[in-house]
Amino acid sequence: MNEGWTKRWKALFMWLCGYLSFVAFALVGGYVIVKSEDEELKKTAKTVLIVTLIFTAISMFLSIFYSIGSMTNNFYSSDAYDFYNIMQQITTIAKIVVYAVFALIAFFGGNAVTTHNSSVNKNTERKKEEENDRF
């Protein structure tokens, strides 16, 4: 990730990758967890992972339900198929809402200081403290 990106843009990008694809999030989130030194970004990556796993589990359950139901002769005209369609739509809407809300919270709730500027500011503050200690 580019050093010019702020924490909130990185967090927004993780939420976007989590929504779009499990593989995309695995690459981006894995990179953040392994390479990033920022604990706030690591926490965001772990939260995205949990939310992504929850929606993946729901999707797996619905896929198994559909696969088993489609083995029967009258599945497409039954209440089970109606249940499947309703749950599929509810899951899709919930996924969009959850990812959008968390992405907005991550983007507008965090601070806007860039990672590079943050480390530069810390080094500057440390030098000032050392100079003050000398006098």
C-alpha positions as CSV (number, residue, x, y, z in Angstrom):
1,M,0.0,0.0,0.0
2,N,1.2,3.5,-0.8
3,E,2.6,5.6,2.0
4,G,0.4,8.5,0.9
5,W,-2.8,6.7,1.8
6,T,-4.5,7.7,5.0
7,K,-5.7,5.1,7.5
8,R,-9.3,5.8,6.6
9,W,-8.7,5.2,2.9
10,K,-6.9,1.9,3.7
11,A,-9.8,0.8,5.9
12,L,-12.4,1.8,3.3
13,F,-10.4,-0.2,0.7
14,M,-10.4,-3.3,3.0
15,W,-14.2,-3.0,3.4
16,L,-14.6,-2.7,-0.3
17,C,-12.4,-5.8,-1.0
18,G,-14.3,-7.7,1.7
19,Y,-17.6,-6.9,0.0
20,L,-16.4,-7.6,-3.5
21,S,-14.5,-10.9,-3.1
22,F,-13.2,-13.1,-0.4
23,V,-10.0,-13.6,-2.4
24,A,-9.5,-9.9,-2.8
25,F,-9.9,-9.4,0.9
26,A,-7.6,-12.3,1.7
27,L,-4.8,-10.6,-0.3
28,V,-5.4,-7.0,1.1
29,G,-6.3,-8.0,4.6
30,G,-3.6,-10.6,4.8
31,Y,-1.1,-8.0,3.7
32,V,-2.3,-5.5,6.3
33,I,-2.3,-8.1,9.1
34,V,1.2,-9.3,8.2
35,K,3.0,-6.1,7.1
36,S,1.3,-3.2,8.8
37,E,2.5,-1.9,12.1
38,D,-0.7,0.1,12.7
39,E,-2.8,-1.7,15.3
40,E,-6.0,0.2,14.3
41,L,-5.7,-1.1,10.7
42,K,-5.0,-4.7,12.0
43,K,-8.2,-4.4,14.1
44,T,-10.2,-3.2,11.1
45,A,-8.8,-6.1,9.0
46,K,-9.9,-8.6,11.7
47,T,-13.4,-7.1,11.8
48,V,-13.7,-7.3,8.0
49,L,-12.6,-10.9,8.2
50,I,-15.2,-11.8,10.8
51,V,-18.0,-10.0,8.9
52,T,-16.9,-11.7,5.6
53,L,-16.8,-15.1,7.3
54,I,-20.3,-14.6,8.6
55,F,-21.7,-13.8,5.2
56,T,-19.8,-16.6,3.7
57,A,-21.3,-19.0,6.2
58,I,-24.8,-17.7,5.4
59,S,-24.1,-18.1,1.7
60,M,-22.8,-21.7,2.2
61,F,-26.0,-22.6,4.2
62,L,-28.2,-21.2,1.4
63,S,-26.2,-23.0,-1.2
64,I,-26.5,-26.4,0.6
65,F,-30.3,-25.7,1.2
66,Y,-30.8,-25.0,-2.5
67,S,-28.7,-28.0,-3.7
68,I,-30.6,-30.4,-1.4
69,G,-33.9,-28.9,-2.3
70,S,-33.3,-29.0,-6.1
71,M,-32.9,-32.8,-5.9
72,T,-36.6,-33.1,-5.3
73,N,-39.2,-33.0,-8.1
74,N,-41.4,-30.2,-6.8
75,F,-38.8,-27.9,-5.1
76,Y,-39.4,-25.0,-7.5
77,S,-43.1,-24.8,-6.8
78,S,-42.8,-25.3,-3.0
79,D,-42.6,-23.1,0.1
80,A,-39.0,-24.2,0.5
81,Y,-38.1,-22.5,-2.7
82,D,-40.0,-19.3,-1.7
83,F,-38.0,-19.4,1.6
84,Y,-34.8,-19.8,-0.3
85,N,-35.6,-16.8,-2.5
86,I,-36.6,-14.6,0.4
87,M,-33.5,-15.5,2.5
88,Q,-31.3,-14.9,-0.5
89,Q,-32.7,-11.4,-1.1
90,I,-32.5,-10.6,2.7
91,T,-28.9,-11.7,2.8
92,T,-28.0,-9.6,-0.3
93,I,-29.6,-6.5,1.2
94,A,-28.1,-7.1,4.6
95,K,-24.6,-7.6,3.1
96,I,-24.8,-4.3,1.2
97,V,-26.1,-2.4,4.3
98,V,-23.5,-3.9,6.7
99,Y,-20.5,-3.4,4.5
100,A,-21.7,0.2,3.6
101,V,-22.3,1.1,7.2
102,F,-18.9,-0.3,8.4
103,A,-17.1,1.3,5.5
104,L,-18.6,4.7,6.3
105,I,-17.8,4.3,10.0
106,A,-14.2,3.4,9.1
107,F,-13.9,6.3,6.7
108,F,-15.5,9.0,8.7
109,G,-14.8,7.7,12.2
110,G,-11.1,7.4,12.0
111,N,-8.4,10.1,11.9
112,A,-7.2,11.5,8.5
113,V,-3.5,11.6,9.3
114,T,-1.4,9.8,6.7
115,T,0.8,6.9,7.8
116,H,3.9,8.6,6.5
117,N,3.1,12.0,8.1
118,S,2.2,10.3,11.4
119,S,5.6,8.7,11.6
120,V,7.3,12.0,10.6
121,N,5.3,13.9,13.3
122,K,6.3,11.3,15.9
123,N,10.0,11.6,15.0
124,T,9.7,15.4,15.1
125,E,8.1,15.4,18.5
126,R,10.7,13.0,19.8
127,K,13.5,15.3,18.6
128,K,11.9,18.3,20.3
129,E,11.6,16.4,23.5
130,E,15.2,15.4,23.3
131,E,16.2,19.0,22.7
132,N,14.1,20.2,25.7
133,D,15.7,17.6,27.9
134,R,19.2,18.9,27.0
135,F,18.4,22.4,28.3
